[in-house]
């Protein structure tokens, strides 16, 4: 079995059905982030990264499985697990850390 198959299988494990109402203002947030920016424009908003962080802690999901979440939202660019890890580690996630130990969650 090649690494490509392994990666695809791990990415598919990250596919979920979730409400994505926070994306209603995605384009506006992205335009505000890129306003006056010099160099390569941002493609992913801070709220999307925060959403990924919450999903990660809520479902105890590894970073690589978060790659599959972009398939739920076709208009968003694909993400790389190492990039997501770096962005999530820069966030203040103390309010969400308790989500990973919630025992009442059933999938």
C-alpha positions in Angstrom: 0.0 0.0 0.0 1.4 3.4 -1.0 1.5 6.5 1.1 -1.0 8.2 -1.2 -3.6 5.6 -0.3 -2.8 5.9 3.4 -3.1 9.7 3.2 -6.4 9.5 1.3 -7.8 7.0 3.9 -6.8 9.2 6.8 -8.3 12.3 5.1 -11.6 10.5 4.5 -11.7 9.6 8.2 -12.0 13.4 8.9 -15.2 13.8 6.9 -18.1 15.0 9.1 -21.5 16.5 8.7 -21.6 19.8 10.6 -23.5 23.1 10.5 -21.3 25.7 8.8 -23.4 28.8 9.5 -20.3 30.8 10.5 -19.2 30.8 6.9 -22.0 33.3 5.9 -19.5 36.2 6.4 -16.5 34.3 5.1 -16.0 36.4 2.0 -16.3 39.6 4.1 -13.8 38.4 6.7 -11.4 37.4 3.9 -11.6 40.8 2.2 -10.9 42.6 5.5 -7.9 40.4 6.2 -6.5 41.1 2.7 -7.2 44.8 2.7 -3.9 46.6 2.5 -1.9 43.4 2.7 1.3 43.3 0.8 2.3 40.0 -0.8 0.4 36.8 -1.1 -3.3 37.2 -0.1 -4.8 35.1 2.7 -7.0 32.3 1.5 -8.3 31.0 4.9 -9.9 33.2 7.6 -9.2 33.2 11.3 -12.8 31.9 12.0 -12.2 28.9 9.8 -9.0 28.1 11.7 -10.9 28.5 15.0 -13.6 26.2 13.6 -11.0 23.6 12.8 -9.5 23.9 16.3 -12.9 23.4 17.9 -13.6 20.4 15.8 -10.2 19.0 16.6 -10.7 19.2 20.4 -14.4 18.3 20.3 -13.9 15.1 18.4 -10.2 14.4 19.5 -9.4 14.5 15.8 -5.7 14.4 14.6 -4.5 17.3 12.4 -4.3 15.1 9.3 -7.9 14.2 9.5 -8.9 17.9 9.5 -7.7 17.9 5.9 -11.0 16.1 5.0 -13.2 18.8 6.3 -12.6 21.0 3.3 -14.7 18.6 1.3 -17.7 19.7 3.2 -17.2 23.2 2.0 -16.2 23.1 -1.7 -15.7 26.9 -2.0 -12.9 26.9 0.6 -9.4 26.0 -0.3 -7.9 22.7 0.8 -5.7 22.8 3.9 -2.5 21.0 4.8 -2.3 19.4 8.2 1.1 20.9 9.1 -0.2 24.4 8.2 -3.3 23.9 10.2 -1.3 22.6 13.2 0.9 25.7 13.1 -2.1 28.1 12.9 -4.0 26.2 15.7 -1.0 26.3 18.0 -0.9 30.1 17.6 -4.5 30.4 18.9 -5.6 30.9 22.5 -7.6 27.7 22.9 -8.0 27.7 26.7 -11.8 28.2 26.4 -12.1 25.0 24.2 -9.7 22.7 26.0 -12.5 21.3 28.2 -14.3 20.1 25.1 -11.9 17.3 24.5 -12.8 15.7 27.9 -16.6 15.9 27.5 -18.0 12.4 28.2 -21.6 13.0 27.1 -20.7 13.1 23.3 -21.8 10.2 21.2 -21.0 9.9 17.5 
